[in-house]
């Protein structure tokens, strides 16, 4: 088990949080969304990166403040390198 530093509540045990998948995935909008083929829509819904190394992820503090935030986590070592709020850009050097 490891600690996650919630940007709203402070450090808490990992068991209080739920993983929300890859961060910074932008939903197609407007006319562009209407023109997507079924294959393109499926690609948006289901295809995500799965790197060995630094990965930008979304997390929610399920058993706490229930707020979403982003984390840069090394998937190989499970080390959390940075935590930042939704809407903020990832720290320099960690962007994918």
C-alpha atoms as an extended CHARMM CRD file, in Angstrom:
* protein
*
        96  EXT
         1         1  UNK       CA              0.0000000000        0.0000000000        0.0000000000  PROA      1               0.0000000000
         2         2  UNK       CA              1.1260000000        3.5430000000       -0.6550000000  PROA      2               0.0000000000
         3         3  UNK       CA             -0.0020000000        7.0670000000        0.1930000000  PROA      3               0.0000000000
         4         4  UNK       CA             -1.6970000000        9.4040000000       -2.2530000000  PROA      4               0.0000000000
         5         5  UNK       CA             -1.5120000000       13.1120000000       -1.4800000000  PROA      5               0.0000000000
         6         6  UNK       CA             -5.0450000000       14.3270000000       -2.2430000000  PROA      6               0.0000000000
         7         7  UNK       CA             -4.7530000000       17.9810000000       -3.3140000000  PROA      7               0.0000000000
         8         8  UNK       CA             -7.8530000000       18.7560000000       -1.2210000000  PROA      8               0.0000000000
         9         9  UNK       CA             -7.4850000000       16.5220000000        1.8900000000  PROA      9               0.0000000000
        10        10  UNK       CA             -3.7640000000       15.7700000000        2.1330000000  PROA      10              0.0000000000
        11        11  UNK       CA             -2.0360000000       12.3690000000        2.2880000000  PROA      11              0.0000000000
        12        12  UNK       CA             -4.3040000000        9.3330000000        2.6010000000  PROA      12              0.0000000000
        13        13  UNK       CA             -3.9630000000        5.5800000000        2.0930000000  PROA      13              0.0000000000
        14        14  UNK       CA             -4.3770000000        4.2820000000       -1.4390000000  PROA      14              0.0000000000
        15        15  UNK       CA             -7.4570000000        2.2820000000       -0.4070000000  PROA      15              0.0000000000
        16        16  UNK       CA             -9.4670000000        5.5460000000       -0.1050000000  PROA      16              0.0000000000
        17        17  UNK       CA             -9.0760000000        6.2490000000       -3.8390000000  PROA      17              0.0000000000
        18        18  UNK       CA            -10.3410000000        4.8450000000       -7.1270000000  PROA      18              0.0000000000
        19        19  UNK       CA             -8.4220000000        4.8710000000      -10.3830000000  PROA      19              0.0000000000
        20        20  UNK       CA            -10.1830000000        6.7670000000      -13.1720000000  PROA      20              0.0000000000
        21        21  UNK       CA             -8.0290000000        5.8190000000      -16.1890000000  PROA      21              0.0000000000
        22        22  UNK       CA             -5.8650000000        7.9610000000      -18.4240000000  PROA      22              0.0000000000
        23        23  UNK       CA             -5.9300000000       11.7400000000      -17.9250000000  PROA      23              0.0000000000
        24        24  UNK       CA             -6.2740000000       14.3730000000      -20.6470000000  PROA      24              0.0000000000
        25        25  UNK       CA             -8.4110000000       12.3160000000      -23.0500000000  PROA      25              0.0000000000
        26        26  UNK       CA            -10.5400000000       14.8320000000      -24.9310000000  PROA      26              0.0000000000
        27        27  UNK       CA            -14.0310000000       13.8690000000      -26.0530000000  PROA      27              0.0000000000
        28        28  UNK       CA            -14.8460000000       14.6820000000      -29.6810000000  PROA      28              0.0000000000
        29        29  UNK       CA            -17.3460000000       17.5610000000      -29.7370000000  PROA      29              0.0000000000
        30        30  UNK       CA            -19.8610000000       19.1400000000      -32.0400000000  PROA      30              0.0000000000
        31        31  UNK       CA            -19.8880000000       18.3270000000      -35.7300000000  PROA      31              0.0000000000
        32        32  UNK       CA            -16.6350000000       16.3580000000      -35.4330000000  PROA      32              0.0000000000
        33        33  UNK       CA            -18.3020000000       13.8820000000      -33.0540000000  PROA      33              0.0000000000
        34        34  UNK       CA            -21.2460000000       13.3890000000      -35.3910000000  PROA      34              0.0000000000
        35        35  UNK       CA            -18.9430000000       12.4430000000      -38.2670000000  PROA      35              0.0000000000
        36        36  UNK       CA            -17.0270000000        9.7320000000      -36.3730000000  PROA      36              0.0000000000
        37        37  UNK       CA            -17.3530000000        6.2150000000      -37.6840000000  PROA      37              0.0000000000
        38        38  UNK       CA            -18.2200000000        3.4010000000      -35.2840000000  PROA      38              0.0000000000
        39        39  UNK       CA            -14.5620000000        2.3200000000      -35.3250000000  PROA      39              0.0000000000
        40        40  UNK       CA            -13.3570000000        5.8570000000      -34.5160000000  PROA      40              0.0000000000
        41        41  UNK       CA            -15.9020000000        6.2040000000      -31.6960000000  PROA      41              0.0000000000
        42        42  UNK       CA            -14.8420000000        2.8050000000      -30.2770000000  PROA      42              0.0000000000
        43        43  UNK       CA            -11.2170000000        3.9480000000      -30.4720000000  PROA      43              0.0000000000
        44        44  UNK       CA            -12.0760000000        7.0440000000      -28.3950000000  PROA      44              0.0000000000
        45        45  UNK       CA            -14.0370000000        4.9970000000      -25.8380000000  PROA      45              0.0000000000
        46        46  UNK       CA            -11.7670000000        2.0200000000      -25.3360000000  PROA      46              0.0000000000
        47        47  UNK       CA             -8.2120000000        2.5750000000      -26.5830000000  PROA      47              0.0000000000
        48        48  UNK       CA             -5.8760000000        3.9400000000      -23.9430000000  PROA      48              0.0000000000
        49        49  UNK       CA             -2.1320000000        4.0620000000      -23.4390000000  PROA      49              0.0000000000
        50        50  UNK       CA             -0.6550000000        1.4650000000      -21.1390000000  PROA      50              0.0000000000
        51        51  UNK       CA              2.9920000000        2.4770000000      -20.7690000000  PROA      51              0.0000000000
        52        52  UNK       CA              5.6470000000        1.0260000000      -18.5550000000  PROA      52              0.0000000000
        53        53  UNK       CA              6.8790000000        4.2330000000      -16.9750000000  PROA      53              0.0000000000
        54        54  UNK       CA              5.3450000000        7.6590000000      -16.3740000000  PROA      54              0.0000000000
        55        55  UNK       CA              1.6050000000        7.7840000000      -17.0360000000  PROA      55              0.0000000000
        56        56  UNK       CA             -0.8190000000       10.6800000000      -16.4810000000  PROA      56              0.0000000000
        57        57  UNK       CA             -3.9100000000        9.3470000000      -14.7110000000  PROA      57              0.0000000000
        58        58  UNK       CA             -7.2050000000       10.4880000000      -13.1870000000  PROA      58              0.0000000000
        59        59  UNK       CA             -8.0530000000        9.5140000000       -9.6090000000  PROA      59              0.0000000000
        60        60  UNK       CA            -11.0390000000       10.1910000000       -7.3630000000  PROA      60              0.0000000000
        61        61  UNK       CA            -10.9790000000       10.3600000000       -3.5600000000  PROA      61              0.0000000000
        62        62  UNK       CA            -13.8750000000        7.9130000000       -3.2150000000  PROA      62              0.0000000000
        63        63  UNK       CA            -13.8270000000        7.5830000000        0.5840000000  PROA      63              0.0000000000
        64        64  UNK       CA            -12.9750000000       11.2010000000        1.2980000000  PROA      64              0.0000000000
        65        65  UNK       CA            -13.8300000000       14.4630000000       -0.4370000000  PROA      65              0.0000000000
        66        66  UNK       CA            -15.0580000000       12.6170000000       -3.5820000000  PROA      66              0.0000000000
        67        67  UNK       CA            -13.1790000000       15.0510000000       -5.8240000000  PROA      67              0.0000000000
        68        68  UNK       CA            -11.2460000000       14.1790000000       -8.9800000000  PROA      68              0.0000000000
        69        69  UNK       CA             -7.5810000000       15.0350000000       -9.5710000000  PROA      69              0.0000000000
        70        70  UNK       CA             -4.7260000000       14.0060000000      -11.8460000000  PROA      70              0.0000000000
        71        71  UNK       CA             -1.5420000000       12.1860000000      -10.9580000000  PROA      71              0.0000000000
        72        72  UNK       CA              1.6910000000       11.4450000000      -12.7970000000  PROA      72              0.0000000000
        73        73  UNK       CA              2.5770000000        7.9070000000      -11.7080000000  PROA      73              0.0000000000
        74        74  UNK       CA              5.4000000000        5.5970000000      -12.7110000000  PROA      74              0.0000000000
        75        75  UNK       CA              3.5600000000        2.3790000000      -13.5420000000  PROA      75              0.0000000000
        76        76  UNK       CA              6.7420000000        0.3410000000      -13.1090000000  PROA      76              0.0000000000
        77        77  UNK       CA              7.6140000000        1.4500000000       -9.5730000000  PROA      77              0.0000000000
        78        78  UNK       CA              4.1510000000        2.7460000000       -8.5180000000  PROA      78              0.0000000000
        79        79  UNK       CA              5.8240000000        6.0000000000       -7.4540000000  PROA      79              0.0000000000
        80        80  UNK       CA              3.6350000000        9.0820000000       -7.7100000000  PROA      80              0.0000000000
        81        81  UNK       CA              5.7520000000       11.8570000000       -9.2120000000  PROA      81              0.0000000000
        82        82  UNK       CA              3.2080000000       14.6940000000       -9.1340000000  PROA      82              0.0000000000
        83        83  UNK       CA             -0.3980000000       15.4140000000       -8.2820000000  PROA      83              0.0000000000
        84        84  UNK       CA             -2.3400000000       18.2810000000       -9.8080000000  PROA      84              0.0000000000
        85        85  UNK       CA             -5.9670000000       19.3700000000      -10.0410000000  PROA      85              0.0000000000
        86        86  UNK       CA             -8.2600000000       18.6870000000      -12.9850000000  PROA      86              0.0000000000
        87        87  UNK       CA             -7.9830000000       21.5570000000      -15.4510000000  PROA      87              0.0000000000
        88        88  UNK       CA             -4.3380000000       22.2180000000      -14.6290000000  PROA      88              0.0000000000
        89        89  UNK       CA             -1.5420000000       21.2650000000      -17.0120000000  PROA      89              0.0000000000
        90        90  UNK       CA              0.8190000000       18.4710000000      -15.9710000000  PROA      90              0.0000000000
        91        91  UNK       CA              4.1240000000       19.5960000000      -14.4690000000  PROA      91              0.0000000000
        92        92  UNK       CA              6.8420000000       20.2820000000      -17.0220000000  PROA      92              0.0000000000
        93        93  UNK       CA              8.8230000000       17.2400000000      -18.0380000000  PROA      93              0.0000000000
        94        94  UNK       CA              5.9630000000       14.8460000000      -17.2280000000  PROA      94              0.0000000000
        95        95  UNK       CA              3.6650000000       15.5430000000      -20.1880000000  PROA      95              0.0000000000
        96        96  UNK       CA              3.1960000000       12.6260000000      -22.5330000000  PROA      96              0.0000000000
